[in-house]
Amino acid sequence: MVYLVVIAWMYVVLMMAVAEATHAQGSLLGAAVTFVLYGLGPVALVVYLMGTPARRKARRERDSADRAAWLAQRAAEADPTPSGQPDAGGQPATDAVAPVRKEP
Protein backbone atom coordinates (compact mmCIF):
# COMPACT_ATOMS: atom_id res chain seq x y z
CA MET A 1 0.00 0.00 0.00
CA VAL A 2 2.82 2.40 0.89
CA TYR A 3 4.59 1.70 -2.39
CA LEU A 4 1.49 2.67 -4.36
CA VAL A 5 1.48 6.07 -2.65
CA VAL A 6 5.21 6.45 -3.29
CA ILE A 7 4.82 5.63 -6.99
CA ALA A 8 1.86 8.00 -7.34
CA TRP A 9 3.71 10.84 -5.60
CA MET A 10 6.81 10.32 -7.75
CA TYR A 11 4.58 10.50 -10.84
CA VAL A 12 3.10 13.81 -9.67
CA VAL A 13 6.56 15.21 -8.94
CA LEU A 14 7.85 14.03 -12.30
CA MET A 15 4.97 15.82 -14.03
CA MET A 16 5.74 18.97 -11.99
CA ALA A 17 9.38 18.79 -13.09
CA VAL A 18 8.41 18.24 -16.74
CA ALA A 19 6.01 21.19 -16.57
CA GLU A 20 8.74 23.39 -15.13
CA ALA A 21 11.29 22.27 -17.70
CA THR A 22 8.95 22.91 -20.65
CA HIS A 23 7.55 26.22 -19.40
CA ALA A 24 8.73 29.36 -21.17
CA GLN A 25 10.26 30.79 -17.96
CA GLY A 26 11.36 27.42 -16.54
CA SER A 27 14.74 25.74 -16.71
CA LEU A 28 16.24 22.28 -16.47
CA LEU A 29 17.99 23.25 -13.26
CA GLY A 30 14.68 24.31 -11.74
CA ALA A 31 13.11 21.03 -12.87
CA ALA A 32 15.94 19.03 -11.28
CA VAL A 33 15.65 20.98 -8.03
CA THR A 34 11.87 20.48 -8.02
CA PHE A 35 12.30 16.75 -8.59
CA VAL A 36 14.88 16.37 -5.81
CA LEU A 37 13.26 18.64 -3.22
CA TYR A 38 9.63 17.63 -3.82
CA GLY A 39 10.25 14.03 -4.84
CA LEU A 40 13.39 12.19 -3.88
CA GLY A 41 14.04 13.83 -0.51
CA PRO A 42 10.58 13.49 1.04
CA VAL A 43 9.96 10.04 -0.44
CA ALA A 44 13.29 8.72 0.86
CA LEU A 45 12.48 10.09 4.31
CA VAL A 46 8.98 8.59 4.36
CA VAL A 47 10.16 5.18 3.14
CA TYR A 48 12.93 5.17 5.76
CA LEU A 49 10.53 6.09 8.57
CA MET A 50 7.92 3.56 7.44
CA GLY A 51 10.57 0.82 7.42
CA THR A 52 11.65 1.47 11.02
CA PRO A 53 9.30 -1.09 12.65
CA ALA A 54 10.45 -3.82 10.26
CA ARG A 55 14.12 -3.05 10.94
CA ARG A 56 13.46 -3.04 14.70
CA LYS A 57 11.69 -6.41 14.49
CA ALA A 58 14.52 -7.92 12.43
CA ARG A 59 17.10 -6.62 14.93
CA ARG A 60 15.17 -8.12 17.86
CA GLU A 61 14.90 -11.50 16.10
CA ARG A 62 18.62 -11.44 15.29
CA ASP A 63 19.49 -10.56 18.89
CA SER A 64 17.29 -13.31 20.30
CA ALA A 65 18.83 -15.85 17.89
CA ASP A 66 22.32 -14.71 18.90
CA ARG A 67 21.39 -15.02 22.58
CA ALA A 68 19.97 -18.51 22.06
CA ALA A 69 23.16 -19.58 20.27
CA TRP A 70 25.27 -18.08 23.05
CA LEU A 71 23.23 -19.90 25.71
CA ALA A 72 23.53 -23.19 23.81
CA GLN A 73 27.29 -22.71 23.55
CA ARG A 74 27.55 -21.97 27.28
CA ALA A 75 25.50 -25.08 28.08
CA ALA A 76 27.75 -27.21 25.87
CA GLU A 77 30.88 -25.85 27.56
CA ALA A 78 29.51 -26.35 31.06
CA ASP A 79 28.46 -29.97 30.54
CA PRO A 80 30.93 -31.75 28.26
CA THR A 81 29.93 -35.21 27.16
CA PRO A 82 32.21 -37.98 28.42
CA SER A 83 34.36 -39.39 25.66
CA GLY A 84 34.97 -42.80 27.25
CA GLN A 85 38.73 -42.24 27.20
CA PRO A 86 40.67 -41.73 30.40
CA ASP A 87 41.77 -38.16 30.98
CA ALA A 88 40.20 -36.95 27.75
CA GLY A 89 38.00 -34.39 29.46
CA GLY A 90 40.71 -31.75 29.42
CA GLN A 91 41.11 -31.79 33.21
CA PRO A 92 44.59 -32.00 34.74
CA ALA A 93 45.69 -35.28 36.29
CA THR A 94 45.06 -35.55 40.03
CA ASP A 95 48.50 -37.06 40.69
CA ALA A 96 51.11 -34.82 39.14
CA VAL A 97 54.05 -36.97 40.31
CA ALA A 98 54.63 -40.25 38.51
CA PRO A 99 54.63 -43.34 40.77
CA VAL A 100 58.02 -44.88 41.58
CA ARG A 101 58.69 -48.29 40.10
CA LYS A 102 60.80 -50.93 41.79
CA GLU A 103 63.65 -52.41 39.85
CA PRO A 104 63.26 -56.18 39.23
N, C-alpha and C positions, 0 to 999 in steps of 0.2 A: 504494500500500500504506500509506504514511504517513497519507494522508488518511482512510482507513478507520479507523485507530486513533484519529485526532483526532475523527472524528465519533462513534465509539463512546464515547470518554471524555467528550465534551461531553454525550452522552445520559445517562451515569451521573451526571455532576455536576448536570445539570438535574433528574434524579429526586431527588438528594440535596437540592437546593434546594426542590423542591416538597414533599418530605417534611418539611423543616424548617418551611416556611411553613404547612403544614396541621396540624402537631403542636399539641397543646394548650398546650405551653410554648414553642413556637417563635414567630418573628416574621418579618415581611417583611424587616426589616433584616438579620437573621441569615441569611435565605435569599439575599439579595443578596451579603452578604459571603462566604458559602459558594460561591456561583457564581463570584465574581470570584477568590477566593483559591485555590480548588480547580480552577477551570475555565479562565477566560480568561488568567490570569497564566501558569500552567505551560504551557498549550497554545501561547500566543504565543511563549514562550521556546523550546520544542521546535521549533516550525515555523521560527523564525528560525535556530536552530542547524543544523537539517537542510538549510536552504537555503543555507548558507555555501559548500559546494563549487560549487554552480551559479553563485552570484554571483562567486566567484573565477574560474571558467572564463570567464564572460562578460567579466569585466574583462580577463583575459589576451588574449582574442580581440580585444577593442576596442583594447587597447594595441598588439597586433601589427598590426592594420589601420591604426591611426594611424601607426605606424612605417613601414609599407610606403608609405603615402601621402606621408609626409615624405621618404622616400628617393627616391620617384619625382619629387617636386617638386625635390629637390636635383639629380637627374640631368638634369631638363629645364632647370634654370637653368645648369648647368655646360656643357651642350652645346646651344646654341641652333641651330636649323635655319636655314640661310642663306635669306634671303628673295629673293635674286636682284636686289635693288636696291642700288645703291651706297650705302654708309654707312648702311644701315638696321639694322645689328647693334647699334646703341647705343654703339659705341666712338667716342671722340673722333677728329677728323681728325688725320692725322700732320703735316700742314703747317698750322700755325695762322695763318701770315701769307699773305694773298692774293698771288698773283703780280702783278708790275707789268706793265701793258700799255703798249705803245708807241703814241704818237699817230700816226695816219696822215697 
